[in-house]
């Protein structure tokens, strides 16, 4: 019922005669106000008031105070209504809460959002006299760049950097006056500031295509960043949505694939074997240099619980043959072979307190800001570790191999890989080119990070990741195959390259993709090859 009326109003306010009509109405309103004030004064002198009782002494001051207060309130409101277009708070409020298309705040020519090479990720184009926000890459950057829509509001970088994109961070009073004049008279469409991100459109598009083609569901996330300064080159999440064609059904919550969820920063998944990297760091920090026996029949803390076994056991059983177990392993070999039996024992040996201390140091159960602005902050969620009772040793063993009470986001696991590559220091993920690099914290000592770099390199040259060993790339990383109750295992791969002098760190997650070595790892390798082509 309202839609035809709104369309009619939109057409009216966009029509050329509207400017003259609006100025005429404003002039008429002003003259009418002056006329009624003059009439009021004339009436005051024309009516004799001698018969009225003399007012109380306190009444006149009270009326005077009320009059002054009302005048101040009306004057303040008038400054917002008449001059508020030159205030960033007013513009942001009008864009967020007044969704009418003829709202002048929506006529601002918002600045462009660009990738690191100048490719346009978002821009404003004029269409039928109105400013329309356009996203050339469609769903590719939807979760990160977000959207600015007259009906559905602001999201992502569009929301966090709203003031800059609107031009509301102008430097001089003259700039503010000009912006306000342009909005009031519509003599010239005002323009906001361009925003350059650290993202790489070509790499992001490649990552999206590879995840979309991954069997069986084509869902997942890819994060790639520079360890030294935290600059995010890729932050992809699938499935996505097209910010050029937003519909109410998208926000109804009825889609079971949850396209609005940014899986890279908010999707909590069982990490599986990639969590063993964190356990290895914990063991090295606590001085572990021992060896553990990893028999074929596995490890359990009680006969009440099913033994934790290595994946080779199940492969041998499916093939109808016996398997002797991995035998006695040191930490480096156990990480390369991704031994569940070894790390389950290692977690129990370390104890509950050690894991809690590691979680505190590595920012478990927290959110990490990576884009901040006047309108809010974009955050990524870290690993989540639910409390494990002291008597629950089996729960501790499960957590040690990335199952049970532990989950993690792809962005956080990429941050862990980046910290190992950066001598143990985790740099805050950075999405805006002009944002200054900032340290999140020291996740581990430099010596531990150096030892882990060697181990993760061995995991690719001799271990579960050897299928992606590629001359010239020198990949170091860890595969993961994470069981989950919703279906097939999730496929993980985290790491960095080149191992001797890391420039890029990454995390790849493919939902229900099976073995990390077969699905996630090849995607990471191909993304690195693409990055090398670009000189990264």
C-alpha positions in Angstrom: 0.0 0.0 0.0 2.8 2.4 0.9 5.1 1.6 -2.0 3.2 3.5 -4.7 2.9 6.6 -2.5 6.7 6.4 -1.7 7.5 6.1 -5.4 5.3 9.1 -6.1 7.1 11.2 -3.4 10.5 10.1 -4.7 9.6 11.2 -8.2 8.3 14.5 -6.9 11.5 15.3 -4.9 13.7 14.3 -7.9 11.8 16.5 -10.4 13.4 19.7 -11.7 10.5 22.0 -10.5 11.0 20.8 -6.9 13.9 23.2 -6.2 11.9 26.3 -7.1 8.8 24.9 -5.3 10.8 24.2 -2.2 12.3 27.7 -2.0 8.8 29.1 -2.6 7.4 27.1 0.2 10.2 28.2 2.5 9.6 31.8 1.7 5.8 31.5 2.1 6.3 29.8 5.5 8.6 32.6 6.7 6.2 35.4 5.6 3.3 33.6 7.2 5.2 33.3 10.5 6.1 37.0 10.4 2.4 37.9 9.7 1.0 35.9 12.6 3.6 37.4 15.0 2.6 40.9 13.8 -1.1 40.0 14.3 -0.3 38.7 17.8 1.3 42.0 18.8 -1.6 44.0 17.3 -4.1 41.9 19.3 -2.2 42.5 22.5 -2.7 46.3 22.2 -6.3 46.0 21.0 -7.7 44.0 24.0 -8.0 45.8 27.4 -6.7 43.6 30.2 -7.5 45.8 33.2 -10.2 43.5 34.5 -7.8 40.5 34.8 -6.3 39.7 38.2 -2.7 40.8 38.8 -0.4 37.8 38.2 1.5 36.3 41.1 5.1 37.5 41.6 6.7 34.2 40.8 4.6 33.5 37.7 6.3 35.9 35.3 9.9 34.7 36.0 8.7 31.1 35.6 7.1 31.9 32.3 10.2 33.7 31.3 12.4 30.7 32.1 10.1 28.3 30.2 10.1 30.7 27.3 13.9 30.8 27.2 14.2 27.0 27.6 11.7 26.5 24.7 13.6 29.0 22.6 16.9 27.3 23.2 15.4 23.8 22.4 13.8 25.1 19.2 16.9 26.9 18.2 19.0 23.8 18.8 16.5 21.7 16.8 16.6 24.3 14.1 20.3 24.1 13.8 20.0 20.4 13.2 17.2 20.7 10.7 18.6 23.7 8.8 22.4 23.4 9.4 22.7 19.8 10.5 23.6 18.6 7.0 27.1 20.0 7.8 27.4 17.7 10.9 28.7 14.2 10.6 26.5 12.9 13.4 23.4 14.3 11.7 24.3 12.8 8.3 25.1 9.4 9.9 21.8 9.5 11.9 19.8 10.4 8.8 21.4 7.7 6.7 20.9 5.0 9.3 17.4 5.8 10.5 15.7 7.7 7.7 15.4 5.2 4.9 13.3 7.4 2.6 14.9 7.8 -0.8 14.2 11.5 -0.9 16.1 12.0 2.3 18.9 14.5 1.3 21.5 12.6 3.3 21.2 9.8 0.7 22.0 12.3 -2.1 25.7 12.5 -1.0 28.1 11.2 -3.5 29.8 8.7 -1.2 33.5 8.2 -1.7 34.7 5.0 -3.4 36.1 2.0 -1.6 39.2 0.7 -3.4 41.5 -2.3 -3.2 45.2 -1.9 -2.8 45.7 -1.6 -6.5 42.9 0.9 -7.0 40.3 -1.5 -8.2 36.8 -0.2 -7.3 35.0 -2.3 -4.7 32.2 0.2 -4.1 31.2 3.5 -5.7 28.2 5.8 -6.1 26.6 6.4 -9.5 23.8 8.8 -10.5 20.7 7.1 -11.6 17.5 9.1 -12.5 18.8 12.0 -10.4 19.5 9.8 -7.3 22.8 8.5 -5.9 23.0 4.7 -6.1 25.6 2.6 -4.4 27.2 0.0 -6.8 29.4 -2.9 -6.0 31.2 -4.1 -9.1 32.3 -7.4 -7.6 28.9 -8.3 -6.3 29.0 -10.9 -3.5 32.8 -11.2 -3.6 33.4 -8.5 -0.9 29.9 -8.4 0.6 30.9 -9.5 4.1 33.9 -7.2 4.4 33.0 -4.1 2.4 29.3 -4.4 3.4 26.6 -2.2 2.0 25.1 1.2 2.2 21.4 1.1 1.4 18.6 3.6 1.9 16.3 0.9 3.0 18.5 -1.6 4.8 21.1 0.7 6.3 24.8 0.3 6.7 27.1 -2.6 7.2 30.8 -3.6 7.1 33.4 -1.0 6.1 30.5 1.1 4.7 29.3 1.5 8.2 32.6 1.8 10.1 34.0 4.4 7.7 30.7 6.2 7.1 31.9 9.6 8.1 34.9 9.6 5.8 32.9 8.2 2.9 30.3 10.9 3.4 32.9 13.6 3.4 32.2 14.3 7.1 35.8 14.5 8.1 36.4 17.8 6.2 39.3 19.9 7.6 38.1 23.5 7.5 35.0 25.5 8.4 34.7 26.6 4.8 34.5 22.9 3.7 31.7 22.3 6.2 29.8 25.3 5.0 30.1 24.3 1.4 28.9 20.8 2.2 25.9 22.1 4.0 25.1 24.6 1.3 25.3 21.9 -1.4 23.0 19.6 0.6 20.5 22.4 1.3 20.3 23.8 -2.2 21.3 20.7 -4.1 23.2 23.0 -6.5 26.0 20.5 -6.7 26.1 16.9 -5.4 28.6 16.7 -2.5 31.3 14.1 -2.6 32.9 12.1 0.2 36.4 10.8 0.5 37.8 7.7 -1.2 38.9 4.9 1.0 41.8 2.5 0.1 41.9 -0.9 1.6 44.6 -3.5 1.9 42.5 -6.1 0.0 43.5 -7.5 -3.3 40.6 -7.9 -5.7 42.2 -10.5 -7.9 43.3 -12.8 -5.0 39.9 -12.4 -3.3 38.1 -13.3 -6.5 40.3 -16.3 -7.0 39.7 -17.5 -3.4 36.0 -17.2 -3.8 35.9 -19.2 -7.1 38.0 -22.0 -5.5 35.8 -22.3 -2.4 32.6 -22.1 -4.5 33.9 -25.0 -6.6 34.9 -27.1 -3.6 32.8 -30.3 -3.1 30.3 -31.1 -1.8 28.7 -27.8 -0.6 30.9 -24.9 -1.9 31.0 -23.1 1.5 33.9 -21.9 3.6 36.4 -19.1 4.1 39.9 -17.9 3.2 42.0 -15.4 5.0 45.4 -14.2 3.8 47.5 -11.5 5.5 51.0 -10.1 5.8 52.6 -11.3 9.1 54.8 -8.2 9.5 52.1 -5.6 9.5 48.7 -7.4 9.6 47.6 -6.1 6.3 44.6 -8.3 5.1 44.9 -9.2 1.4 42.0 -11.8 1.3 39.0 -12.1 3.6 36.5 -14.3 1.7 33.4 -16.0 3.0 30.9 -18.2 1.2 28.1 -18.3 0.6 27.7 -14.6 0.2 25.0 -12.2 -1.0 24.8 -9.5 -3.6 24.8 -6.0 -2.1 23.5 -4.6 -5.4 20.2 -6.5 -4.9 19.3 -6.6 -1.3 15.9 -8.1 -0.5 13.9 -8.4 2.8 14.1 -12.2 2.5 17.9 -12.0 3.0 17.3 -10.6 6.5 14.5 -12.9 7.5 16.9 -15.6 8.7 15.1 -18.3 6.8 18.1 -19.4 4.6 19.8 -22.4 6.3 23.1 -21.5 4.5 23.3 -18.2 6.6 24.6 -16.0 3.7 24.8 -13.0 6.0 27.3 -14.8 8.3 30.9 -13.8 7.8 32.5 -17.2 8.2 36.0 -15.8 8.1 35.6 -13.7 11.3 32.5 -15.0 13.0 32.2 -18.7 12.0 33.2 -20.9 14.9 34.3 -24.4 13.7 36.1 -27.3 15.4 39.7 -26.7 14.3 40.8 -30.4 14.3 44.4 -31.0 13.8 45.4 -27.4 13.1 44.9 -26.8 16.8 47.9 -29.1 17.4 50.1 -26.1 16.3 48.9 -24.3 19.5 49.5 -27.4 21.6 53.0 -27.7 20.1 53.7 -24.0 21.0 52.5 -24.7 24.5 54.8 -27.7 24.9 57.8 -25.9 23.6 57.1 -22.9 25.9 57.0 -25.3 28.8 60.2 -27.0 27.9 58.9 -30.3 26.5 61.7 -32.2 24.7 60.5 -35.8 25.2 59.1 -38.6 23.1 55.8 -40.4 23.5 54.6 -43.9 22.4 51.7 -43.9 19.9 50.4 -47.4 19.7 47.8 -48.7 17.2 45.1 -49.2 19.8 45.2 -45.4 20.6 45.0 -43.5 23.9 42.2 -43.0 26.4 42.0 -41.6 29.9 39.5 -44.2 31.1 38.0 -47.5 29.8 34.7 -45.7 29.8 35.7 -43.6 26.8 36.4 -44.6 23.2 40.2 -44.6 22.5 41.6 -41.6 20.5 43.3 -43.1 17.5 45.4 -42.0 14.5 43.8 -41.7 11.1 46.0 -44.5 9.8 44.3 -46.9 12.0 40.9 -46.3 10.4 42.5 -46.4 6.9 44.0 -49.8 7.6 40.7 -51.1 9.1 38.8 -50.0 6.0 41.4 -51.7 3.8 41.1 -54.9 5.9 44.7 -54.9 7.1 46.5 -54.6 10.4 48.5 -51.6 11.5 51.4 -51.4 14.0 50.9 -47.8 15.1 53.3 -44.8 14.7 55.6 -45.9 17.5 57.6 -43.6 19.6 57.6 -40.0 18.3 59.2 -36.7 19.1 57.2 -33.4 18.8 58.4 -32.5 15.3 57.6 -35.9 13.8 54.2 -36.1 15.6 53.2 -32.7 14.2 54.3 -33.7 10.7 52.4 -36.9 10.9 49.5 -35.2 12.7 49.3 -37.9 15.4 46.1 -37.7 17.4 47.5 -40.2 19.9 50.6 -38.1 20.6 48.8 -34.8 21.1 46.0 -36.3 23.2 48.7 -37.5 25.6 50.6 -34.2 25.3 47.5 -32.3 26.3 46.8 -34.4 29.4 50.5 -34.2 30.4 50.4 -30.5 30.2 47.3 -30.3 32.3 44.3 -28.0 32.6 46.2 -25.0 33.9 48.7 -25.0 31.1 46.0 -24.9 28.4 44.2 -22.1 30.3 47.4 -20.1 30.4 48.0 -20.7 26.7 44.5 -19.6 26.0 45.0 -16.4 28.0 48.2 -15.6 26.2 46.7 -16.3 22.8 43.5 -14.3 23.4 41.1 -17.2 23.6 37.4 -16.3 24.2 37.9 -12.8 23.0 37.1 -10.5 20.1 39.8 -8.7 18.2 39.2 -5.3 16.6 40.5 -5.0 13.0 38.6 -2.0 11.6 37.5 0.9 13.8 35.7 4.1 13.1 33.3 6.7 14.5 30.4 4.5 13.6 31.7 1.3 15.4 34.2 -1.5 15.0 34.6 -4.6 12.9 35.7 -7.6 15.0 36.9 -11.1 14.5 36.3 -13.8 17.1 39.2 -15.8 18.4 39.2 -19.5 19.5 36.5 -20.4 22.0 37.4 -22.9 24.7 34.6 -23.9 27.0 35.7 -24.6 30.6 36.9 -28.1 31.1 36.5 -29.4 34.7 39.6 -30.5 36.5 38.4 -34.1 36.7 37.7 -34.3 33.0 41.0 -35.5 31.5 39.3 -37.0 28.5 37.8 -33.6 27.6 41.3 -32.2 27.9 42.6 -34.9 25.5 39.8 -34.1 23.0 40.6 -30.3 23.2 44.3 -31.0 22.6 43.4 -32.4 19.1 41.0 -29.6 18.3 37.8 -31.4 19.1 35.3 -31.3 21.9 35.0 -28.0 23.7 37.2 -26.0 21.4 36.2 -24.0 18.2 38.0 -21.3 16.2 37.4 -18.9 13.4 39.5 -19.0 10.1 40.6 -15.4 10.7 42.0 -16.3 14.2 43.8 -19.4 12.9 45.4 -17.2 10.2 46.5 -14.8 12.9 48.1 -17.7 14.8 50.0 -18.8 11.7 51.0 -15.1 11.2 52.3 -14.9 14.7 54.5 -18.0 14.2 55.8 -16.4 11.0 56.5 -13.1 12.8 58.7 -14.4 15.6 55.8 -15.0 17.9 54.2 -11.5 17.7 50.6 -11.3 16.5 49.9 -8.0 14.6 46.4 -6.7 14.6 44.7 -7.6 11.3 44.5 -4.4 9.3 42.0 -3.7 6.5 42.5 0.0 5.8 45.7 1.0 4.0 46.3 4.2 6.1 45.8 2.4 9.5 49.0 2.1 11.5 50.3 -1.4 12.2 49.6 -2.4 15.8 50.5 -5.4 17.9 47.8 -7.6 19.4 50.2 -9.4 21.7 53.0 -11.9 21.9 51.6 -15.3 21.4 54.9 -17.2 22.0 58.6 -16.6 22.4 60.8 -15.9 19.4 62.6 -19.2 20.0 59.3 -21.2 20.1 58.2 -19.5 16.8 61.5 -20.4 15.2 61.2 -24.0 16.2 57.6 -24.2 15.0 58.6 -22.7 11.6 60.9 -25.6 11.1 58.3 -28.1 12.2 55.6 -26.8 9.9 58.0 -26.8 7.0 58.7 -30.4 7.7 54.9 -31.1 7.8 54.8 -30.0 4.1 58.0 -31.6 2.9 57.6 -35.0 4.8 54.2 -35.0 6.5 50.5 -34.7 5.8 51.0 -31.6 3.5 53.6 -33.1 1.2 51.1 -33.2 -1.6 51.3 -29.4 -2.1 55.1 -29.1 -1.9 56.0 -26.8 -4.8 59.5 -25.6 -5.8 59.9 -21.9 -5.2 57.1 -21.5 -2.7 58.7 -23.0 0.4 55.3 -23.5 2.1 55.1 -24.3 5.8 51.8 -25.3 7.2 49.5 -27.7 9.0 46.5 -29.7 7.6 43.4 -30.3 9.6 40.4 -32.7 9.3 37.8 -31.7 11.8 34.9 -33.9 12.7 31.6 -32.2 13.2 28.1 -33.5 14.1 26.5 -31.9 11.0 28.0 -34.1 8.4 31.4 -34.7 6.7 34.5 -33.4 8.3 35.6 -29.8 7.7 38.9 -29.4 5.7 41.5 -27.0 7.1 45.0 -25.8 6.1 46.9 -23.0 7.8 50.5 -21.8 7.3 52.8 -19.2 5.7 55.4 -18.8 2.9 58.2 -18.7 2.3 59.2 -20.6 5.4 62.7 -19.0 5.7 61.4 -15.4 5.4 57.6 -15.4 5.6 55.7 -12.7 3.7 52.2 -14.2 3.6 50.2 -16.2 6.2 46.8 -17.8 5.6 44.0 -20.0 6.7 41.7 -22.0 4.4 38.5 -23.7 5.6 36.2 -25.8 3.3 33.0 -26.9 5.0 32.5 -30.6 4.8 35.5 -30.8 2.5 37.0 -33.9 4.1 40.8 -34.3 4.5 42.7 -31.0 4.7 45.5 -32.4 2.6 43.1 -33.1 -0.3 40.9 -30.0 -0.3 42.0 -27.0 1.7 45.8 -27.4 1.2 45.7 -27.3 -2.7 43.6 -24.1 -2.5 46.2 -22.5 -0.3 49.0 -23.5 -2.6 47.2 -22.2 -5.7 46.4 -18.9 -3.9 50.1 -18.6 -3.1 51.1 -19.2 -6.7 48.6 -16.4 -7.7 50.2 -14.1 -5.1 53.7 -14.8 -6.5 52.5 -13.9 -10.0 51.6 -10.5 -8.5 55.0 -10.1 -6.9 53.8 -10.6 -3.3 
